[in-house]
């Protein structure tokens, strides 16, 4: 997919995206790479449920015995995004079982949810990110997800919850983080990170939170 854009508002329930509600890739060959280039959304995206994103509600590659990858360049969203869980400026949720790449991503929008939210993605795994900018957007959440008895916010300036294998370099956080509930894990870049490599990251904005586990780069 290349040179695809949307300027109109988009609304729905679950799996709502400015361009794509859900892209599900089930691979039967080793090493397949999905290429995405110059995808742009400026319309407001509203979901009454989960998996809501400025570009994709969800991009998901089934975890089979084959590895598949995404190579994404020049993704831009300037439309506000609102949903419940798995809410992101670009992706509500992003998952591939091979290490994928995202280069030159720009978000300038308000991103609002109950929990599991970020300017790039509410939830992401197996992603290498370079040259990403959130230019004055605001990421807000006012709820939490229950994990047993734990109340988790998973709110990040870039990614709310990182399930693993996140590599990020050369990024600045210009987003204001606003969390007004009693959940855990709030950060300038990531709410929660489970393994990865983070270099040359800089936070410039305040983080206003009532949470436990709060940090300028990541909460936990």
Secondary structure, 3 states (H helix, E strand, C coil): CEEEEECCCEEECCCEECCEEEEEECCCCCCEEEEEEEEEECCCEEECCCCEECCEEEEEECCCCCCEEEEEEEEEECCCEECCCCEECCEEEEEEEEEEEEEEEEECCEEEECCCEECCEEEEEEEEEEEEEECCCEEEECCCEEECCEEEEEEECCEEEECCCEEEEEEEECCEEEECCCCEEEECCEEEECCEEEEEEEECCCEEECCEEEECCECC
